Amino acid sequence: MLCCVGLIGGYVVGQSLGGPWTIIAPAAGFGIGLAADMKFMKGHHKTRDQQDSGGPARKDADPVRAAHVDEGKAGYP
């Protein structure tokens, strides 16, 4: 998300400076924003994996086995 902000900010700065900055500033803004995204989101995915999501186990070979179908109420022709 910060990479988009850096890209747009770099575009604005590049347009105001003109010349080669029209291309250099957006690329630099995107790169700085991407680096900031990587730094701030470094531990984000690790903490989410540790939480119990209530879903089937990761090594569960048959995740559908918990589903129950009441065949008496199913509308088979």
Buried (B, 14 or more C-beta within 10 A) or exposed (E): EBBEBBBBBBBEBBEEEEEEBBEBBBEBBBBBBBEBBEEEEEEEEEEEEEEEEEEEEEEEEEEEEEEEEEEEEEEEE
